[in-house]
Structure formats: structure tokens, C-alpha cells
Amino acid sequence: MKNTTAAWRFLFALSVLATTALSAQPPKPTAPKRIAITAAHLIDPTNARRIDNAVVLIEDDHVTQVGAKLTIPNGTTVIDLGSATLLPGLIDVHTHLSSESHDYYDDLFRKSAIDVAIRAHLYAKRTLEAGFTTVRDVGGAELIDVALRNAIDAGDIVGPRMKVATSPISATGGHGDLNGFSPYLKFEGGFTGIADGVDEIRKAVRRDVKYGADHIKVLAGAGVLSEEESAGAPQYSQAELDALVQEATMWGRKVAAHAHGAEAIKRAIKAGVASVEHAGLIDEEGVTLAKAHGTFLVPDIWTDIYLLEHGAELGLPPKMIEKEREIRKSQDVNWRRAKDAGVKFAFGTDAGVYPHGQNAHQFRYLVEMVGFTPMQAIQMATVNAAALMSWSDKVGAIAPGHFADIVAVSGDPLTDIRQLEHITFVMKGGVVVRGK
């Protein structure tokens, strides 16, 4: 009996070893997925040209070849979009995917971070389906933006590629601090980006990096949707901004600076930020500095128009609406001056202040009010935005080696920029999200 039991144990051990050996074998390689997209036209923003009779060859999640009338290899799945125009997946470099404005006081006092987080995936999906396959998120509460980015990267939910900032860094009483209310009103717990003085600011940068920030957002000046006296006054000293950018650079992070006012803009540029968000009150000296430093400006004209049209129904305090109305008087001429001087611009909309998914509404205003050509506006949302995000080798172009992030419209956006408000096809990383 003992011998029989020992024999069975020996055979069982052999079977376990055999099973382990088989499972340890590397999996057989699968054939790459090959797709060809054909369309009447393709916008190439890198070279500012249109390609007719366009063919894009894709292998798995990357573009392998693009051109006119290319030969399509046998065994390739063909997506024929007929008379459509192809463009690289669009990029918005100023979003807040973890929130959306509905009612000022309700949003501020009656919704917890859980209320906000549970809806974030809806905003991400809406943004992607609108043709924005990549975004730079510039501030989210309670690390919701980090969790959203990670879930998208893991394939757990649908959304655009994201770079995130976590908590924006703000001075006490500044644009990122709750102001205009009783000093006895307290919010318990939670992350805060409030930092004053060089040492606190350096620590705030390190904290943001620790918890997952891809870039740093600093509120260098006052804003509209807060209750300071001004919309544009500076709120950090030059020394504080210098220290912030130095610290971020040491950790390999770029800095995006919120600044409406001329002095705040100039301090941010002198400190070495990568971009100035809003920048509607930039003066001649600021334009000269931005050109010399290679600083990107990110105008958010659609948000300004939306707030003036819908601010009252959102329950915004009259003071905020009046601040918006005042800065709106000067924005277009200042942005136009910077454009004519050759300053770099990237496409950013402040999505979340207006409903997510409407990002493309901004294109028409950039063309009609600021004077960008349709091609320049498209470049802002593709190659320029990719450069600002340090992702020029990944997104912003339909080119070999880039992600197969591709959108299509039925008409010609070079003659009617509003075509971009009606995306008919979206592909992200070789996967069709919307359309055929």
C-alpha cells in the first residue's frame, strides 16, 4: 500500500512539473492587427498641407505609413471613409475632466469629492467622442485626475490620453483659495494646494510630484471664478515663481501658469513656465518676453463667451460675471498682437467650466475673432499642443511611429472650421471609438 501511495505521489509531482513547464513556455506571438483608413482628404498640420486620396496604414496601435494612393497589403482591414477629411486626434491642453459646472453654490457646498469622481468617467468619454484623443488636465480635486488617468491607461474606462497636474498651487487668499466667505467657514480634510513663500512652494511641488503630477499648475495671478477684487492682479512674487519653476524643473516637470493680468503674465514668463493659461491682458512687454522665452500662450475664448451667456443661470455671483465682462473687452486684440508677433499658441479651452464635449466650439472664435487661419487653429490643437506636452513623437500628427489617433469630419475644415464641431469618426490607438 505504501509503495502504491508513493507511486501516485510521484506521478502527481511529475504532472505538476509538466504543467508548470508548459505554462512557463512563452505564448505564441499573435499576428499584428493591420488596418487601412482611406478618405478623400487628410490634413497634415506638421507641413501645413492637405493630402488628397489619403491612405493611412496602421499596425496595432501605431501608424506605419501615410500618403496618397498607397498600396494596401493583403489581409488588411479597410475602413473606407469616402469623402471625409482625416485629421490627427485633437488635443486640448487646458481641461478639468474631474468636474463640470452646473450650479455655483450647489457645486461648491453640496457635492463631495465622491460626487465629482463618480461622474468623471462620463466627462472623459464625452471628450474622447468629440475628437479630443489627448488632454492636458490642469487641476483636479482629491487626486481624481490621477485616478482617472490611471484607469484610462489601464483600459478600465474609455477616455483620452491624459497628463495631469493634481492640486494647483495657490497663494493664501488667491485664486485657488476659497475666498469671499466667512473666516469661520471650514472645510475638513482634503488635499490643498495653498502655499506661501519659497519653502512652502517647493514642498507643494514635491507633494504634487509624489502623488502623480505629470506637470505643475501654478495660479500666478487672480481669476474670474473666485472672489478676489481683481481678475488679473499678481498673487506670487517673482522669487516665489522662480523657486517653483526651479523645483519643478529639478523633478522633470513643466509648469503651466494661470494668469490673466499683464504683471502676473510677465513674472510667470520670466520664471520660465512652459505656458501661460488665459493671458488675455498680456501687454507689449509680455508679448516680447513670450517670444524671447518660447512660452506658449493658451487662450480660452470659448469659456469666456460661455460664461457671459450662461453665468447667471449657473448661479455665478454678479461680481464674477462682471470681471469676465471686463477682461473680455481686451482679450482678442491682445491675443492678436501676440499672434502677429510670432508668439507660440496652443489650444486650451478650460473644459469643465462649460459642458465637456464642446471643446471644438473654440475653433470658430479663434478664426473669427482672433484672426487665426483654419490651419493655424488646427495646428494649435495638434502639433503645437503636442510640443507643449513633450509628446511630439506620440500624438499631434498622423505619421509613422505615432499613435493611431485619428478623427474625421464630413466636410473641409480648412474652408469651414466649424466642421470640427461635428466629428464623425474617432480612433484612439487603432481602436474605433466612434463611427465605422
Secondary structure, 3 states (H helix, E strand, C coil): CHHHHHHHHHHHHHHHHHHHHHHHCCCCCCCCCEEEEEEEEEEECCCCEEEEEEEEEEECCEEEEEEECCCCCCCCEEEECCCCEEEECEEEEEECCCCCCCCHHHHHHCCCHHHHHHHHHHHHHHHHHCCEEEEEECCCHHHHHHHHHHHHHCCCCCCCEEECCCCCEECCCCCCCCCCCCCCCCCCCCCCCECCHHHHHHHHHHHHHHCCCCCEEEECECCCCCCCCCCCCECCCHHHHHHHHHHHHHCCCCEEEEECCHHHHHHHHHHCCCEEEECCCCCHHHHHHHHHHCCEEECCHHHHHHHHHHCCCCCCCHHHHHHHHHHHHHHHHHHHHHHHCCCEECCCCCECCCCCCCHHHHHHHHHHHHCCCHHHHHHHCCHHHHHHCCCCCCCCCCCCCCECCEEEECCCCCCCHHHHHCCCEEEECCEEEECC
